Amino acid sequence: MKPGFNLKSTLSFRFGLDSLTDVVTRKVCDKWPDLGLKSFSMYFSRDAKENLIETDGDLQSLACYCYGMKIATVEIKVNVYMSSMSSCSGASAPEFRCKLIEYSIVSGYKYELIKNDDFRVTTVCQKKNKLNCQWCIHSWESCGYFEIKKINLTHTCGFAVKDYDHPPLTFLKTHTLDFTRDKPDLTFGDITALYTHEYGLSISRHIAYADKKLALKELYGDVVLSYNDLLWYTEELKRRDPMNIIELEVNKESGKFERVFVAFESRLFPLAVSAVDIENDSNWYWFLDMSKKTFGYERRYTFLSDRHHGLLINILIVFPDSYHSFCFWHMENNLRTCLSKSCGMTKVLVALFKKCAYAAIHEKFEKHMAEFKEIGGDALSNFLNWVPYEYWANTYFCGAQYGEMCSSLAECFNSWIDKERHLPITAMFDGIRMKMMKMASAWRMECKN
């Protein structure tokens, strides 16, 4: 048996089908007394996998396996979780208290706070009065630093059991910060899995939600206060680059945010982004009108959309001479919804619909459409009444699609800003701006080379 830290020594012992983990644990602690300061686990390697020894059954199963495979000697490794309590000097009182909680979770030893304020923390073992355990830590703030003045990490109260069930949110937030910084869209399942894997904790979804909310607030500020920052941010964008088109609207009576439009000046990749209080026809009209003012009146644009009602109405009003194409992927999903679940011809009808959409000449379109209507019947007639050919069929569409039949570019953009779109509103806009600047810079460097 070898410890998983820097000790060049081993422990040899015999074990069999009646061996107990408590006996092995005592042998380990007798060999390496310092392990009393730490929590450790034992595991062995089999079939290129590490197997924990947590129960008597695990140890006896290993003995059975060795007997069956005629293995005389097996190496059991001791994985030590080093306590970081002795290296906490310099941390603040809240950070020190988080370290205490982490120590308790990892080691299983409970503690009591004797003194606990912003300037000093004194803690002793929970079993001090009962078993006179000598474990204690005394620390206070000195010259701007939080220092440990007295420490005894030797538990004289025996062994501990890891049964920490309800860690405080302050501890959870501290450990979620790094993960949330890299992945703001961290799911509740990701958070619960993180603490299960790292500490063996089982936390509920509502605790995971509160934990993520606190972590995001710590990193990017309060979501509500971010709307106040938006006023300063939009004015600063205008001042820094007058070519940026910025429009922020708030309710004149209540001062509540209503909508914002930002078009970053870029010759390589023109982009307009808007955030509104609600997605309705009025806000879609406003966004399209602002886009027209930004990108010009003289062009005839081609729109590729998911058939949102606000776009169906307002594109014709704001851009009467432009073209509007329906995303084929959304159309295909609408067709599947239209068809009965018991319809055995769904795959055939979807395939025919695709042939109609991509047909390059009228003769092929009419051929596939006739077969499509014949098989589909009345259900497809109602579906086609809502989608005129000139909005989705390649052969009837009058605008320039450049081979694009789906709004995949929008999905790619959503994926590109996947991290930013989960941030508070001001941080989101600035994150998008930074991404565009980095992309433009990379393109310039690539062109120069």
VEXVO-315472 format. One record per residue (C-alpha): residue in three letters; x, y, z. Coordinates in steps of 0.001 Angstrom, whole numbers, padded with zeros to 6 digits, always signed. Layout:
<sites>
alaXYZ
...
</sites>
This chain:
<sites>
met+000000+000000+000000
lys+001302+003456-000997
pro+000056+006886+000095
gly-000922+009264-002710
phe+001314+012049-001488
asn+005018+012584-001230
leu+006039+009875+001249
lys+008526+007287+000075
ser+007265+004399+002202
thr+004822+001545+001945
leu+002717-000607+004230
ser+002354-004372+003758
phe-000451-006410+005318
arg-002548-009493+004623
phe-006250-009302+003905
gly-008853-011916+003097
leu-012551-012588+002673
asp-013275-011564+006269
ser-011189-008354+006318
leu-012757-005067+007489
thr-012027-001575+006172
asp-011856-000174+009743
val-008932-002459+010502
val-007124-001426+007326
thr-007805+002254+008050
arg-006309+001936+011522
lys-003217+000242+010069
val-002812+003143+007621
cys-003147+005782+010360
asp-000714+003908+012604
lys+001827+003817+009773
trp+001360+007463+008798
pro+000100+009407+011844
asp-000100+012633+009821
leu-003103+011212+008022
gly-005041+012092+011130
leu-004861+015667+009842
lys-006364+014833+006499
ser-009069+012820+004840
phe-008013+009977+002586
ser-009550+007306+000411
met-008220+003953-000741
tyr-008485+002545-004240
phe-006969-000078-006510
ser-006602-000365-010281
arg-008353-003105-012240
asp-008993-003257-015981
ala-007441+000222-016388
lys-010042+001684-014001
glu-009675+003023-010476
asn-011982+001315-007965
leu-012657+002906-004592
ile-012575+000825-001399
glu-015308+002368+000707
thr-017018-000606+002362
asp-016117-004013+003755
gly-017741-005497+000670
asp-015336-003608-001615
leu-012323-004933+000282
gln-013658-008497+000410
ser-014548-008350-003289
leu-010928-007391-004028
ala-009732-010365-001974
cys-012066-012672-003918
tyr-010832-011269-007233
cys-007169-011764-006256
tyr-007879-015318-005158
gly-009666-016147-008407
met-006984-014574-010586
lys-004203-016098-008435
ile-002742-012673-007657
ala-000437-012856-004661
thr+000208-009137-004232
val-002010-006158-005062
glu-001202-002473-004713
ile-003735-000332-002870
lys-003161+003381-003160
val-004082+005953-000534
asn-005419+009159-002033
val-004918+011988+000444
tyr-006968+015171+000394
met-004501+017643+001847
ser-006029+020191+004156
ser-005274+023743+003091
met-006055+025190+006513
ser-002434+025789+007405
ser-001910+027900+004270
cys-004873+030241+004690
ser-002924+033263+005899
gly-003682+036334+003813
ala-007290+035342+003102
ser-010208+037407+004315
ala-012545+036230+007075
pro-015248+035028+004613
glu-012626+033139+002574
phe-011244+031584+005738
arg-014710+030442+006802
cys-015217+028847+003355
lys-011948+026961+003856
leu-013250+025702+007195
ile-016433+024430+005543
glu-014430+022750+002780
tyr-012189+021109+005383
ser-015235+019793+007246
ile-016832+018426+004071
val-013670+016706+002860
ser-012468+015351+006215
gly-015779+014659+007912
tyr-014736+016433+011129
lys-017253+018952+012489
tyr-016209+022201+014174
glu-017683+024988+016288
leu-016996+028713+015959
ile-016068+030207+019309
lys-015340+033696+017950
asn-016621+034780+014575
asp-016551+038326+013222
asp-014881+040365+010490
phe-011591+040579+012407
arg-011117+037197+014066
val-012208+033591+013788
thr-011602+030975+016479
thr-012810+027435+015953
val-012509+024172+017855
cys-013517+020586+017244
gln-017208+019856+017869
lys-016145+017050+020245
lys-013883+019240+022375
asn-016162+019214+025426
lys-017106+015564+025089
leu-013760+013983+024145
asn-011363+016872+024868
cys-010189+016980+021226
gln-007211+019310+020827
trp-007945+020416+017245
cys-008238+024198+017090
ile-007465+027229+014919
his-007244+030840+016037
ser-006827+033632+013478
trp-007324+037374+013255
glu-006640+040361+011027
ser-003254+041964+011478
cys-001793+044818+009393
gly-004357+044293+006654
tyr-003814+040514+006506
phe-005882+037710+007968
glu-003335+035502+009712
ile-003423+032200+011580
lys-001900+032808+015032
lys-002485+029422+016606
ile-003196+026081+014964
asn-003372+022455+016044
leu-004604+020165+013277
thr-004367+016920+015257
his-007755+015373+015982
thr-007618+013279+019156
cys-011310+012394+018990
gly-010973+009376+016680
phe-012376+008894+013210
ala-014907+011045+011377
val-017781+010269+009035
lys-018464+012295+005895
asp-022109+013262+006293
tyr-022178+016988+005444
asp-025634+017493+003901
his-026424+021209+003658
pro-023443+023444+002820
pro-024222+027189+002943
leu-024675+029152-000270
thr-021589+031259+000452
phe-019441+028137+000167
leu-021226+026908-002967
lys-020952+030318-004655
thr-017216+030497-004024
his-016625+027154-005735
thr-019047+027786-008597
leu-017453+031112-009595
asp-014650+029652-011727
phe-016982+027329-013584
thr-019578+030062-014165
arg-016895+032440-015445
asp-016031+030000-018260
lys-019578+028769-018793
pro-022379+031197-017808
asp-024963+028783-019250
leu-023956+026181-016651
thr-027083+024088-016029
phe-028450+023062-012657
gly-027568+019475-013531
asp-023969+020545-014174
ile-023798+022203-010750
thr-025264+019258-008840
ala-022948+016865-010717
leu-019964+019088-009884
tyr-020519+018915-006129
thr-021389+015228-006234
his-018120+014480-008036
glu-015866+016848-006076
tyr-017266+016537-002555
gly-019849+013751-002591
leu-022595+016295-001816
ser-026177+015962-002966
ile-027729+019405-003486
ser-031232+020150-004761
arg-032136+022043-007939
his-033415+025092-006060
ile-030106+025305-004171
ala-028245+024968-007494
tyr-030406+027788-008930
ala-029683+030109-005997
asp-025981+029177-006195
lys-025743+030062-009902
lys-027652+033316-009367
leu-025218+034417-006653
ala-022190+033434-008750
leu-023418+035380-011806
lys-024137+038395-009611
glu-020624+038216-008168
leu-019033+038023-011642
tyr-021180+040362-013743
gly-023188+042410-011281
asp-026869+042487-010460
val-029207+041817-013399
val-031541+044695-012441
leu-028733+047207-011856
ser-027257+046234-015230
tyr-030103+048151-016902
asn-028924+051298-015110
asp-025430+050725-016534
leu-026944+050492-020005
leu-027572+054251-020095
trp-023900+055007-019478
tyr-022761+052226-021812
thr-024783+053384-024844
glu-023610+056977-024408
glu-020007+055783-024194
leu-020395+053706-027382
lys-021618+056795-029233
arg-018791+058943-027897
arg-016071+056403-028733
asp-017284+055717-032260
pro-019903+058030-033811
met-020369+055472-036611
asn-022117+053122-034169
ile-025905+053380-034364
ile-027312+053307-030836
glu-030904+053843-029721
leu-032106+053352-026146
glu-035750+053881-025205
val-037236+053942-021708
asn-040729+054614-020438
lys-041018+058382-019926
glu-043292+058070-016885
ser-041759+055147-014985
gly-038218+055257-016385
lys-038453+051519-017007
phe-036393+049960-019807
glu-038322+049238-023015
arg-035843+048506-025818
val-032333+049117-027104
phe-030833+048851-030585
val-027093+048560-031190
ala-025460+048389-034635
phe-021687+048106-034344
glu-019746+049800-037137
ser-017967+047101-039124
arg-017166+046934-042829
leu-016380+043230-042605
phe-019340+041976-040630
pro-022282+044419-040197
leu-024377+043401-037225
ala-027430+044818-035489
val-028510+043534-032095
ser-031581+044506-030131
ala-033020+043730-026712
val-036668+044434-025901
asp-038922+044038-022895
ile-041303+041805-024858
glu-041321+040208-028337
asn-044383+041660-030068
asp-045388+043196-033400
ser-044586+046736-032239
asn-041030+045899-031236
trp-040442+043941-034456
tyr-041536+046984-036464
trp-039172+049184-034431
phe-036247+046797-034940
leu-036828+046554-038718
asp-037222+050322-039025
met-033968+050908-037113
ser-032230+048322-039305
lys-033427+050116-042416
lys-032060+053434-041139
thr-028768+051731-040294
phe-028101+049699-043443
gly-029747+051933-046040
tyr-032950+052367-048017
glu-031667+051762-051546
arg-031027+048023-051324
arg-033506+045185-051836
tyr-032884+042778-048972
thr-033630+039079-048631
phe-035008+038036-045249
leu-034827+034440-044039
ser-037021+033918-040969
asp-038931+031422-038818
arg-042311+032995-039786
his-042808+034927-036564
his-046041+036916-036780
gly-044246+040213-036179
leu-041933+039561-039140
leu-044730+038378-041462
ile-046576+041664-040976
asn-043793+044219-040641
ile-041323+043138-043332
leu-043976+043986-045926
ile-044496+047402-044299
val-040904+048454-043643
phe-039283+046718-046659
pro-042057+046514-049267
asp-039638+045892-052166
ser-037559+043226-050427
tyr-037953+039439-050400
his-038948+037149-047562
ser-038061+033462-047480
phe-039288+031007-044837
cys-036694+028815-043157
phe-037083+025291-044574
trp-036078+023639-041291
his-038921+025383-039446
met-041283+024593-042311
glu-040356+020917-042109
asn-041069+020872-038374
asn-044418+022586-038945
leu-045286+019930-041507
arg-044522+017124-039048
thr-046763+018822-036479
cys-049543+019154-039047
leu-049494+015450-039867
ser-051254+012973-037616
lys-049058+010896-035314
ser-050736+007804-036707
cys-049851+008780-040281
gly-047539+006130-041663
met-046426+008308-044591
thr-044716+011079-042615
lys-041205+010282-043857
val-042414+010016-047465
leu-044292+013330-047272
val-041369+015153-045663
ala-039060+013844-048389
leu-041479+014999-051113
phe-041814+018414-049465
lys-038038+018769-049522
lys-037969+017914-053226
cys-040609+020590-053853
ala-038637+023201-051896
tyr-035321+022523-053644
ala-036700+021940-057167
ala-034857+024210-059628
ile-037475+024221-062429
his-041260+024467-062448
glu-041809+021071-064108
lys-040075+019186-061301
phe-041822+021274-058660
glu-045280+020577-060132
lys-044517+016858-060417
his-043447+016528-056788
met-046229+018817-055562
ala-048921+016759-057307
glu-047647+013601-055618
phe-047341+015477-052319
lys-050989+016625-052405
glu-052273+013245-053570
ile-050722+011377-050643
gly-051291+014065-047982
gly-054940+014890-048654
asp-056883+017652-046889
ala-054422+018075-043999
leu-051709+019211-046412
ser-054088+021498-048300
asn-054705+023452-045083
phe-050961+023559-044413
leu-050152+024888-047900
asn-052800+027620-047635
trp-050665+029275-044930
val-047401+029100-046879
pro-047553+030522-050416
tyr-045033+029000-052842
glu-043116+032241-053374
tyr-042005+032225-049724
trp-040379+028804-049587
ala-040136+027094-052995
asn-036813+027672-054744
thr-038376+027786-058201
tyr-040942+030482-057242
phe-038729+032646-055045
cys-037800+035895-056827
gly-034996+037119-054576
ala-031361+036048-054185
gln-030938+033307-051574
tyr-027303+032460-052326
gly-028043+028791-051688
glu-029401+029421-048189
met-032717+027679-047507
cys-032492+027594-043681
ser-031789+030217-041053
ser-028672+028331-040033
leu-026642+031556-039943
ala-028841+032823-037105
glu-028371+029536-035249
cys-024617+029779-035788
phe-024642+033295-034363
asn-026644+032136-031329
ser-024077+029398-030794
trp-021231+031891-031274
ile-022584+034124-028482
asp-023775+031207-026358
lys-021784+032437-023350
glu-022640+036128-023740
arg-026402+035769-024161
his-026754+034393-020629
leu-025153+037487-019085
pro-026823+040654-017742
ile-027786+043002-020563
thr-024832+045429-020445
ala-022287+042627-020085
met-023987+040815-022980
phe-023668+043747-025387
asp-020073+044416-024403
gly-019212+040719-024742
ile-020599+040696-028300
arg-018648+043876-029100
met-015414+042323-027840
lys-015988+039186-029894
met-016521+041214-033050
met-013363+043239-032412
lys-011291+040075-031918
met-012735+038501-035059
ala-012070+041618-037157
ser-008516+041826-035809
ala-007877+038169-036624
trp-009143+038680-040175
arg-006896+041702-040666
met-003859+039766-039488
glu-004778+036862-041758
cys-005077+039208-044754
lys-001696+040782-044002
asn-000026+037385-043834
</sites>
